[in-house]
């Protein structure tokens, strides 16, 4: 199989999902090659190579150059199946595979092209519709699709004009041993490294600084949390993006206690040191960070958007609040900090849900089944 993805950077959920699953796929007998379009210095190339995958940079020369490079790579490597993920790779990877006569499948990792995208800060509605048209056109020759949630499958079936029966739902997974769990020793070590006293309330969010992730809503909620707990600290881990300037301005007038940590390779450790984990997204395809927090065992509050509710399950596992409602988000965070016994009950249930639905071994086996179905005759 040739897996085509926009980049192998360390900051994206799709990239992290690929590198997590690669060893499992190779052990299952898949001869895995990975082609990426954008230069990714310091990316996941070493981990993919160590897993046994071939790794190829095919970007450069614009879309035409990337398309030609993909065609050459397909002729050289002769995969039985091409798997594309993310927009540029979908458009180019599908085109290259179909021109070479190789079956192609695509992952649907987000519910794109909806009303929320047309009105998002920094997005041009006409460009969104143009991208949708190209995506839908190349989708028609795609053999099967993989969606992270039922919500994404339903939304994208309509928006790409493909039959729902051609879409399999398989979430992302994580290795429970890699996530670890909350222990007094782990919590103390991480807090010591961050110069955080043991008794200081800590809220963590880990996300790119983009409009979708709703970090501005969290920062608007933060003064109310600080009024309840004046010593509380908000840790924001994640790479900069289109919202960075706005987020720093909000933090500057939000009553203090906000730390921007930048991209981190130790997010699971940060989770283990936090008293609450916040996912204030405006929309999601799955909510990988929420799923990881469930696995680590940290009290969780999420926006009540369809994909996050599907991942989290219900308020038996996490507190759910309407998106873009900072007052309600603040109340939920205060509840987590003020009711440790109630939080502990939800944490226990959430970890059990993670272990039955989101472990890497389970998800990888389901993805192998997806590939096997894709190699059979086309579903009508």
C-alpha positions in Angstrom: 0.0 0.0 0.0 1.1 3.6 -0.8 -0.1 6.0 1.9 -0.2 9.6 0.6 -0.4 12.4 3.1 0.2 16.2 3.0 3.1 16.1 5.5 4.7 14.0 8.2 5.0 16.9 10.6 4.6 16.1 14.3 1.8 18.4 15.1 -1.2 17.1 13.1 -3.7 14.4 14.2 -3.6 12.6 10.8 0.2 12.5 10.9 0.2 11.2 14.5 -2.4 8.6 13.6 -0.3 7.3 10.7 2.9 7.0 12.7 1.0 5.3 15.5 -0.5 2.7 13.2 2.4 2.1 10.9 4.2 -0.6 13.0 0.9 -2.4 13.5 0.2 -2.5 9.7 3.7 -3.7 8.9 3.4 -6.5 11.5 0.0 -7.4 9.9 1.8 -8.1 6.6 1.2 -4.8 4.8 4.1 -3.6 2.7 3.8 0.1 3.6 5.2 3.0 1.6 4.5 6.6 2.7 4.6 9.6 0.3 4.3 13.1 1.7 3.9 16.4 -0.2 5.3 19.2 2.0 8.8 19.4 3.4 8.7 18.2 7.0 12.0 18.9 8.7 12.2 17.2 12.1 9.0 15.2 11.2 8.1 11.5 11.7 10.4 10.2 8.9 12.7 8.3 11.4 9.7 6.6 13.2 8.1 5.5 9.9 11.4 4.1 8.6 12.0 2.3 11.9 8.5 0.8 11.6 9.5 -0.8 8.3 7.8 1.7 5.9 9.4 3.2 2.8 9.3 7.0 3.1 9.3 9.3 0.0 9.1 13.1 -0.5 7.1 13.8 -3.6 6.3 17.5 -3.2 7.8 20.4 -5.2 7.1 22.0 -8.6 3.5 22.9 -7.6 0.5 20.5 -8.0 1.6 19.4 -11.4 5.1 18.5 -10.2 3.7 16.6 -7.2 1.2 14.8 -9.4 3.9 13.7 -11.8 6.1 12.5 -8.9 3.3 10.5 -7.5 2.6 8.8 -10.8 6.3 7.9 -11.1 6.3 6.5 -7.5 3.3 4.4 -8.2 4.9 3.0 -11.3 8.1 2.2 -9.4 6.6 0.8 -6.2 3.6 -0.9 -7.8 1.2 -0.8 -4.8 -2.0 -2.8 -4.8 -3.8 0.1 -3.1 -3.3 3.8 -2.6 -4.6 5.5 0.6 -4.9 9.3 0.7 -5.4 11.6 3.7 -6.0 15.4 3.8 -7.1 17.6 1.0 -4.0 18.1 -1.2 -3.1 14.4 -0.9 -6.7 13.4 -1.7 -6.9 15.4 -4.9 -3.4 14.5 -6.1 -3.3 11.0 -4.8 -6.6 10.0 -6.2 -5.7 11.5 -9.6 -2.4 9.7 -9.7 -3.8 6.4 -8.6 -6.7 6.4 -11.0 -4.5 7.4 -14.0 -2.2 4.4 -13.1 -5.1 2.0 -12.8 -4.6 1.4 -9.0 -7.5 1.3 -6.6 -7.6 4.3 -4.2 -9.2 4.8 -0.8 -9.4 8.1 1.2 -9.8 9.0 4.8 -12.4 11.5 5.8 -10.9 13.1 8.9 -13.2 16.1 9.3 -16.7 17.3 8.4 -15.5 19.9 5.8 -17.6 22.3 3.7 -20.4 22.9 6.2 -21.9 26.2 7.3 -19.3 26.5 10.1 -16.5 26.6 7.5 -18.2 29.1 5.3 -18.4 31.6 8.2 -15.0 30.8 9.8 -12.5 33.6 10.3 -9.9 33.6 7.6 -11.8 31.3 5.2 -13.1 32.6 1.8 -16.6 31.0 1.1 -15.9 30.9 -2.6 -12.6 29.1 -2.1 -14.4 26.6 0.3 -17.0 25.8 -2.4 -14.3 25.5 -5.1 -12.3 23.1 -2.9 -15.5 21.1 -2.3 -16.2 20.8 -6.1 -12.7 19.5 -6.7 -12.9 17.1 -3.8 -16.2 15.8 -4.9 -15.1 15.3 -8.5 -12.0 13.3 -7.6 -14.0 11.4 -4.9 -16.2 9.7 -7.6 -13.5 7.3 -8.7 -12.5 6.4 -5.1 -13.2 2.8 -4.3 -14.0 3.2 -0.5 -13.7 5.8 2.2 -12.7 5.6 5.8 -14.3 8.1 8.2 -13.3 8.7 11.8 -16.9 9.0 13.1 -20.4 8.3 11.9 -21.0 12.1 12.0 -18.2 12.7 9.5 -19.4 9.7 7.3 -22.9 11.1 7.1 -21.9 14.7 6.5 -19.2 13.9 3.9 -21.4 11.4 2.1 -23.8 14.3 1.3 -21.1 16.9 0.6 -19.0 14.7 -1.7 -22.0 13.0 -3.3 -20.9 9.5 -2.5 -23.0 6.6 -1.2 -22.9 6.2 2.5 -22.4 2.4 1.9 -19.0 3.2 0.5 -17.8 4.7 3.8 -16.5 2.6 6.7 -16.1 4.1 10.2 -12.9 3.4 12.1 -11.7 5.8 14.7 -8.1 6.6 15.5 -6.4 4.6 18.2 -3.6 5.0 20.8 -1.3 2.6 22.6 -2.4 2.5 26.3 1.2 1.9 27.4 2.5 4.9 25.5 -0.3 7.1 27.0 0.4 5.9 30.5 -1.8 6.9 33.4 -2.0 9.4 36.2 0.3 8.6 39.1 1.5 10.8 41.9 5.1 10.4 40.8 4.4 11.4 37.2 2.3 14.3 38.2 5.0 15.6 40.6 7.8 15.2 38.1 6.0 17.1 35.3 4.8 19.9 37.7 8.4 20.3 39.0 9.7 20.6 35.5 7.1 23.3 34.8 7.8 25.0 38.2 4.1 24.4 39.2 3.3 23.8 42.9 1.5 20.6 43.6 -1.6 22.3 44.9 -2.1 24.8 42.1 -5.1 24.1 39.9 -4.0 23.4 36.3 -6.1 23.3 33.2 -4.6 22.1 30.0 -5.6 22.4 26.3 -3.5 20.9 23.5 -4.4 22.1 20.0 -3.2 24.1 17.0 -3.9 27.8 17.3 -6.6 27.7 14.6 -10.2 29.0 14.6 -11.6 25.4 14.5 -10.1 24.6 17.9 -12.0 27.3 19.9 -9.0 28.3 22.1 -10.4 31.9 22.0 -13.5 30.6 23.7 -11.4 29.0 26.4 -9.5 32.2 27.0 -12.7 34.2 27.2 -13.9 31.7 29.9 -10.6 31.9 31.8 -11.3 35.1 33.9 -14.3 33.4 35.5 -12.1 30.4 36.4 -9.5 32.6 37.8 -12.1 34.4 39.9 -13.0 31.0 41.4 -9.4 29.9 41.7 -7.0 32.9 41.6 -3.9 30.8 41.5 -5.1 28.6 38.6 -2.9 28.1 35.6 -3.9 27.5 32.0 -1.4 25.7 29.9 -1.8 25.9 26.1 0.2 23.4 24.2 0.3 23.5 20.4 1.8 25.1 17.3 1.0 28.7 16.2 -1.6 29.3 13.6 -4.0 31.8 12.2 -5.5 32.7 15.7 -2.2 33.2 17.5 -2.2 37.0 17.6 -5.8 37.0 18.8 -5.1 34.4 21.5 -2.2 36.3 22.9 -4.3 39.5 23.0 -7.1 37.6 24.9 -4.5 36.1 27.3 -3.1 39.5 28.0 -6.4 40.9 29.3 -7.7 37.7 30.8 -6.5 38.0 34.4 -3.2 36.2 34.1 -2.2 32.6 34.7 -1.9 31.7 31.0 1.2 30.0 29.6 1.8 29.3 25.9 4.0 26.2 25.8 4.3 25.9 22.0 4.5 22.5 20.3 5.2 19.7 22.8 6.3 16.1 22.5 5.1 15.3 26.0 1.4 16.1 25.9 0.5 12.8 27.6 2.7 13.8 30.5 1.1 17.2 30.6 -2.3 15.6 30.8 -1.2 13.5 33.7 -0.2 16.6 35.6 -3.4 18.6 34.9 -6.5 18.8 37.0 -8.7 19.3 33.9 -8.4 19.0 30.1 -10.4 21.3 27.8 -11.4 20.7 24.2 -13.4 23.8 23.2 -13.5 23.0 19.5 -16.1 24.5 17.1 -16.1 21.3 15.1 -14.0 18.1 15.0 -13.7 14.9 13.0 -13.0 12.8 16.0 -11.3 14.7 18.8 -8.0 12.8 19.1 -7.0 15.0 22.1 -10.2 14.1 24.0 -9.7 10.4 23.2 -6.1 10.6 24.5 -7.3 12.4 27.7 -9.8 9.6 28.3 -6.9 7.1 27.9 -4.6 8.9 30.3 -7.3 9.5 32.8 -7.7 13.3 33.2 -11.0 15.0 33.9 -12.4 16.2 30.6 -14.7 19.0 29.4 -15.6 19.2 25.7 -17.7 21.2 23.3 -20.9 19.4 22.6 -20.4 19.1 18.9 -21.4 15.9 17.1 -18.0 14.2 16.6 -16.8 14.9 20.1 -20.1 13.7 21.6 -19.7 10.5 19.5 -16.1 10.0 20.8 -16.7 10.9 24.4 -20.1 9.1 24.6 -22.1 11.2 27.1 -21.8 13.1 30.3 -21.1 9.9 32.1 -17.5 10.3 30.7 -16.9 14.0 30.4 -18.7 17.3 30.8 -20.2 18.6 27.6 -21.0 22.3 26.9 -22.4 24.1 23.9 -19.7 25.5 21.6 -18.8 29.2 21.7 -20.3 29.6 25.2 -17.5 30.8 27.4 -19.7 31.2 30.5 -20.8 27.6 30.4 -17.3 26.4 29.7 -16.1 28.3 32.7 -18.8 26.7 34.9 -17.9 23.3 33.7 -14.2 23.8 34.4 -15.0 25.1 37.9 -17.2 22.0 38.4 -14.2 19.7 37.5 -11.9 21.6 39.9 -14.5 21.8 42.7 -15.8 18.2 42.6 -12.8 15.8 42.5 -14.9 12.8 43.5 -17.4 13.3 40.7 -14.5 13.8 38.3 -12.9 10.6 39.5 -16.1 8.6 38.6 -16.2 10.1 35.1 -12.4 9.5 34.6 -12.8 5.8 35.5 -15.7 5.3 33.1 -13.9 7.2 30.4 -10.7 5.1 30.6 -12.9 2.0 30.4 -14.5 3.4 27.3 -11.1 4.1 25.8 -9.9 0.6 26.4 -13.0 -1.0 24.7 -13.1 1.4 21.7 -9.8 3.2 21.0 -6.8 1.1 21.6 -4.2 1.0 18.8 -4.4 -2.8 18.4 -8.2 -2.8 17.9 -8.2 0.1 15.5 -5.3 -1.3 13.4 -7.1 -4.6 13.0 -10.2 -2.8 11.8 -8.1 -0.8 9.3 -6.6 -4.0 7.8 -10.2 -5.2 7.4 -11.0 -1.9 5.6 -8.1 -2.4 3.2 -9.2 -6.0 2.5 -12.7 -4.9 1.7 -11.4 -2.2 -0.6 -9.4 -4.7 -2.6 -12.6 -6.7 -3.3 -15.0 -5.8 -6.0 -16.4 -2.2 -5.9 -19.5 -1.8 -3.7 -22.4 -0.5 -5.8 
